[in-house]
Amino acid sequence: MTFFRARKLLSKSFSILSPQPLRVCIVGRGLAGSYTAGLQSFSTLCPQPLHVCIVGSGPAGFYTAEKLLKRHQGAQVDIIDRLPTPFGLVRSGVAPDHPETKNVINQFSRVAQSGRCSFLGNVTVGSSVSLAELRELYHVVVLAYGAESDRVLGIPGEDLKGVHSAREFVWWYNGHPDGRNLDPDLKDTDTAVILGQSFDVQGNVALDVARILLRPTSELAKTDIASHALTALEQSSIRKVYLVGRRGPVQAACTAKELREVLGIKDLDIHIEEADLKLTPADEEEMKNSRIHKRIYELLSKAATATPSQPNSGQRELHFVFFRQPDRFLESYDKKGYVSGVHLEKTALKGIAPGKQIAVGTGQFEDLACGIVLKSIGYKSVPMEGLPFDHRKGVVPNIQSRVLSDNNSGDPPLFEKGLYVCGWLKRGPTGIIGTNLYCAEETVASISEDLEQGSLASTASLSKPGRDGLLQILEDRDVRAVPFSAWEKIDEEEKRLGSLRNKPREKLTTREELIQAALV
């Protein structure tokens, strides 16, 4: 009899074997954490309750939690996050003019309001509680805290003022507490350069950033954009945005929806060099194998041949610059320490496999003047003490969500017992919100399989304090955890403040403001 057939039978006949609930804590804000919470019937196999913690309350974390709760009727899931607010990149990464994408918050809220799930914000793994302590408190720990750092180009001038990561800029306009003090200078220049049209997620992020810089602020004022960002954009002198990519229009990694939105901005002139749109046989092969690439190319070609609007004094321009890569950032002569442009190397495509081309430098260079640069070249996860980590790839080494041990050198591989990973921390910053659902399903399936095969039996047979133990540690260390009920107070206050300005919400953008609203 397979485990899943046995599980169905046991859930009907032997639930008395598990008088205590199965407790699960998911660590992480991504989609991976939420899926892990879907264990349904393993309490029938364990005389002691199984406690699981999910680190990270983004899509990965909440999807994991949802899956665990559905698959194990006795499961107890705890989701912790370093911020006082839940939902991760759904709150701080989705552009303010994409409110429909944030509707998934309603689904996640129902998970958090379940009697067998809890959210604890303002809890930082490392300072509030260590990973080692979580592993002592819980039978299973799922890390789903996403990617909160950036890849670097490693070229001269990258530390000049005015050079920012797109992630920082997105956090700034979305009211993330860690982006509150970014203060990008949008007044002293009329030109911004955005580096990055590829890397899957980053292609969309680059378009988001371009759209926020170019969209009329009268439209942004009706969204939940942070007030400090709206004020800066209203005073902005930016009129030209250059979107620079190493490869060509066929290889641009974004969605057609995102591209159509930026191309459809009112009174915006689109500039694309005709030569960049010429197709090679290799390009044709790529488009033959990818409907998305073909659609992107068609949209760009149509935009390039569209009749430009009548010029006016406030005309805004979006320039798609293909076949260029940054060689170094240029320092201003007038303002020492500030960026004044980008030294770009022209590139050409080189086939490395059927339907696959990479960009290589040609040794030809040109300068592009600007006063602000936003690098959209890739997010990167950060390690924590006691966690195996691949610093080159920026992910936790794993096989089907099981964390590989640092001492793993043999066959079969050695895993960190009871430790799993989900979301960007597991696979890198790729995919959309829904991608984390499938990622979480794999994580939950691995947990389920380990429970079935008894590799967690020695842990599950031992009583663990779970949430009670975590709350005791936080109290001893004077850590003020924010439960979901307190988040609902923050949510209510933000919506009240937003109604005063005809906005869906007015985000509180500092930890102090958020904590104060939670305590009302």
Summary of the structure (lengths in Angstrom):
residues: 520
radius of gyration: 24.6
end to end distance: 54.2
largest distance: 79.1
contacts: 1980
relative contact order: 0.17
helix: 38%
strand: 23%
